[in-house]
Amino acid sequence: PNVALTEQMLSVYPTIFKENGSVTPGNSCPISDGAAAVLIMSKEKAKELGYEPLGYIRAYAFAGVEPHRMGIGPAHATPLVLKKAGVELKDIQLIEINEAFAAQYIAVEKKLGLNRDIVNVNGGAIALGHPVGMTGTRLTMTLLREMERRNLTLGLASMCIGGGLGGAVVVERK
């Protein structure tokens, strides 16, 4: 948390989308610059090229809702990806969910029944920024690196994509 930012300072920010709304610059993620490149290949190809895989994509899924419900997409994509991966939410050890807005994340958290102790453990987009164009890579790499640090095997990353879409991926470290 930003210890220099007080509740009083946050109270002077205007709401963004509607009068008397809850979304303000103080509880929204900043858009930040970012670029990424990743190598995705089969385990056999990685071995052939001398690479040690950081993780494996176990399953991925996308879902859509009405565009005016933008932000809730992860809550719809997550059950789909869990089913495809053959796991339940209780099996997931670490989660990264893009938080465009605090209210958006809280809605996803409530709908899925997420445990805050394992979600965005190093801060989400409100703290770290939202690098449009590489958010999926940022989420997945942050997840895999933290799974490696904690010696965990199963993780989930999910994000809203705008226009009512949501995407999710289950990754595994062996």
C-alpha positions in Angstrom: 0.0 0.0 0.0 1.0 3.6 -0.6 1.5 4.9 2.9 1.6 8.5 1.7 -1.9 8.2 0.2 -4.6 8.9 2.8 -8.3 8.4 2.8 -8.7 12.2 2.8 -6.5 12.5 -0.3 -8.6 9.8 -2.1 -11.8 11.5 -1.2 -11.0 14.5 -3.4 -10.8 12.5 -6.6 -13.9 12.8 -8.8 -15.8 9.8 -10.0 -15.0 8.7 -13.5 -18.0 7.1 -15.2 -21.0 8.5 -13.4 -22.0 11.1 -10.9 -21.8 9.6 -7.3 -20.2 6.5 -8.7 -17.5 4.5 -7.0 -14.7 4.4 -9.6 -12.1 7.2 -9.2 -8.5 7.7 -10.3 -7.6 6.6 -6.8 -9.0 3.1 -7.1 -8.3 2.5 -10.8 -5.2 1.1 -12.4 -2.9 3.5 -14.3 -2.2 2.7 -17.9 1.5 2.0 -18.2 3.9 1.2 -21.0 5.0 -2.3 -21.5 6.4 -4.8 -24.0 7.0 -8.5 -23.8 8.2 -11.4 -25.7 7.7 -15.0 -24.6 8.6 -18.4 -26.1 5.8 -20.9 -26.1 6.7 -24.4 -27.4 6.3 -28.0 -26.7 8.3 -29.7 -23.9 10.2 -31.7 -26.6 11.1 -28.5 -28.6 12.3 -26.8 -25.4 14.5 -29.7 -24.5 15.9 -29.8 -28.1 16.8 -26.1 -27.9 18.2 -26.4 -24.3 15.4 -24.4 -22.6 14.0 -25.2 -19.2 10.2 -24.6 -19.2 9.0 -22.2 -16.6 5.6 -23.8 -16.7 3.0 -25.5 -18.8 -0.4 -24.3 -20.1 -2.9 -26.8 -18.8 -6.0 -25.1 -20.2 -7.3 -21.7 -21.4 -10.8 -20.4 -22.0 -12.7 -17.2 -23.0 -16.2 -16.0 -22.1 -18.3 -13.1 -23.0 -21.0 -11.1 -21.2 -23.0 -8.0 -22.3 -20.5 -5.2 -23.1 -22.0 -2.9 -20.4 -20.9 -5.5 -17.9 -17.2 -5.1 -18.9 -14.9 -6.3 -16.1 -16.9 -9.3 -14.9 -15.5 -11.5 -17.8 -12.9 -13.3 -15.6 -15.8 -14.5 -13.3 -17.3 -16.3 -16.4 -14.0 -17.5 -18.0 -12.6 -18.9 -14.8 -15.2 -21.7 -14.3 -14.8 -22.7 -18.0 -11.0 -23.0 -17.7 -11.2 -24.9 -14.4 -13.5 -27.4 -16.0 -11.2 -27.8 -19.1 -8.2 -28.2 -16.8 -10.1 -30.8 -14.7 -9.5 -29.0 -11.5 -11.6 -27.0 -8.9 -10.9 -23.5 -7.6 -9.8 -25.1 -4.3 -7.0 -26.8 -6.1 -5.5 -23.5 -7.4 -2.6 -22.4 -5.2 -2.0 -18.9 -6.6 -4.0 -16.5 -8.7 -3.3 -13.4 -10.7 -6.4 -11.4 -11.8 -6.1 -8.1 -13.6 -7.8 -5.4 -11.6 -8.7 -2.5 -13.9 -10.8 -1.0 -11.1 -11.1 -2.0 -7.5 -14.9 -2.3 -7.9 -14.4 -4.6 -10.9 -12.0 -6.9 -9.0 -14.3 -7.0 -6.0 -17.2 -8.1 -8.2 -15.1 -10.9 -9.7 -13.8 -11.9 -6.2 -17.4 -12.1 -4.8 -18.8 -14.1 -7.8 -15.9 -16.6 -7.6 -15.5 -16.7 -3.8 -11.7 -15.9 -4.1 -9.3 -16.1 -1.2 -7.5 -12.8 -1.1 -4.5 -14.4 0.5 -3.6 -16.1 -2.8 -4.7 -13.4 -5.3 -2.3 -10.8 -6.7 0.1 -11.4 -3.8 2.7 -8.9 -5.2 0.0 -6.3 -6.0 -2.3 -6.1 -9.0 -2.8 -3.5 -11.8 -3.8 -0.8 -9.4 -0.4 -1.0 -7.7 1.7 -2.1 -10.6 0.0 -0.5 -13.6 -1.9 -1.9 -16.6 0.4 -2.4 -19.5 -2.1 -2.6 -22.3 -1.0 -5.0 -25.0 1.0 -7.2 -22.7 -1.3 -7.6 -19.7 -1.8 -11.3 -20.3 2.0 -11.8 -20.4 2.5 -9.7 -17.3 -0.1 -11.7 -15.4 1.2 -15.1 -16.5 4.8 -14.4 -15.9 4.2 -12.8 -12.5 2.2 -15.9 -11.6 4.8 -18.4 -12.9 7.7 -16.6 -11.2 5.9 -16.4 -7.9 4.8 -20.1 -8.2 8.5 -20.9 -8.7 9.6 -18.8 -5.7 7.0 -20.5 -3.5 7.5 -24.0 -5.0 3.8 -24.2 -6.1 2.4 -26.3 -8.9 -1.0 -25.0 -10.0 -2.0 -21.4 -10.8 -4.6 -19.3 -12.5 -4.4 -16.0 -14.4 -7.5 -14.2 -15.6 -8.3 -10.8 -17.1 -11.2 -8.8 -18.6 -10.5 -8.0 -22.2 -13.0 -5.2 -22.7 -16.3 -5.2 -24.5 -17.5 -7.8 -22.1 -14.9 -10.5 -22.7 -12.8 -12.4 -20.2 -9.9 -14.8 -20.6 -8.4 -17.3 -18.1 -5.5 -19.7 -18.1 -4.5 -22.5 -15.8 -0.7 -23.0 -15.6 1.2 -25.8 -14.0 4.8 -26.2 -12.8 6.3 -29.7 -12.6 
